Each structure stands twice: as structure tokens, then as C-alpha cells.
Amino acid sequence: MRKKKLTSIQVSTETRDRLYRLKFRKTYDEFLWELCELFERSQEE
């Protein structure tokens, strides 16, 4: 199995807790990737 290259991103405990309360079933990486995609699409319009 190929390992992903990972980094650490610092977020406040408040942000982390807020993300946790959303109870999404994704990793933070997946969530942030989708957020970036949405932002990029919004900039194209």
C-alpha cells in the first residue's frame, strides 16, 4: 500500500471542535480538499 505524504496543519481547538460537531464522515484532508474545490469553482464564475 502506498503511503500518502502528510503534513500537520495547526487549527485552534475551537475550530477542531466545530469540525467535530459537524459529524461528517470524512477525514479532514477530504473535507479540506472539497472546500478548496468549491472555492476554486466559485472563483471561476
N, C-alpha and C positions, 0 to 999 in steps of 0.2 A: 504494500500500500504506500502511495506517495504521500509524504507529509507536506502540509501547507506551511508556507513561511508566514509566521505570525509576528506581530508587534504588540506592544502594550500601549493603550490609549488611556490617558487619565481623564476620568469624569468625576464629578462631585458625587458624594454619597446621595445627595438629593436626586440627582439625575439617574443614578443607578436604581434607586428605589422607585422612582417614577416609571422607569422602563420595566422593572419587575412587576409593578402593579398592572401594567398593560396585559400581562399574562399571554403574550404572544408566544407561539411555539416555534420560534426561530432563534438562531444564535444571534448575538449582537452583530457579528460580521454580516450575516444575511440581511438583518434589519437595516444596517447602515448602507449596504450595497443598494438595496431597494430605495432607500431615501435619496441616495446620490442619483439613481436613475430617474426618479421623479423630478428632482431638482433640474437635472440636465434637460429633460423633456420640457419642463416649464420655461426654460430659457430659450428654447428653440421657437416657441410660439410667439 
